[in-house]
Amino acid sequence: AEDGIRDIGVTGVQTCALPILALGVLTNSIFDGANLRMASLSYGDFSAVSCQSCDLFKVDAGHTTWVNATLSGADMQLASMMSANLTGADLSGAKTLGTVWTDAICPNGLASGDEQNGGACQVTSVDNP
């Protein structure tokens, strides 16, 4: 890609310039409207973060913590939320079509596999194709 980052000492080869955050702790931060499209956020702690209307399309957020986070209106389509903890999170109006919720803890405190919420965390969100 033209916006890629060249590896030092390598001619003509570019790496992808996707944002990566590993083992980050960004609690109580405000990211409203941020573009985190296709970012790797694995193992991050985003407790009480405000990320309203954020672009989280196809983001890898496996093993992350979003306790009491505000993700209302976020585009989370095709995201990976495997083993994420979303207890108390606000997903109202979030687009979650195709999001993977395997072993996630949903906003209502139920595990993603519980029959009561249909096996996914979409109970408080909206799936917009």
PEDA-V380713 format. One record per pair of residues at least 24 apart in sequence whose ideal C-beta (glycine too) atoms are under 6 Angstrom apart, sorted by the first residue. I is the first residue (numbers start at 1). GAP is how many residues later the second one is. Records with the same first field share a line. If there is no record, write none. Layout:
I=GAP + GAP
This chain:
91=33 + 34
92=32
93=33
94=31
95=33
96=26 + 29 + 31
97=30 + 32
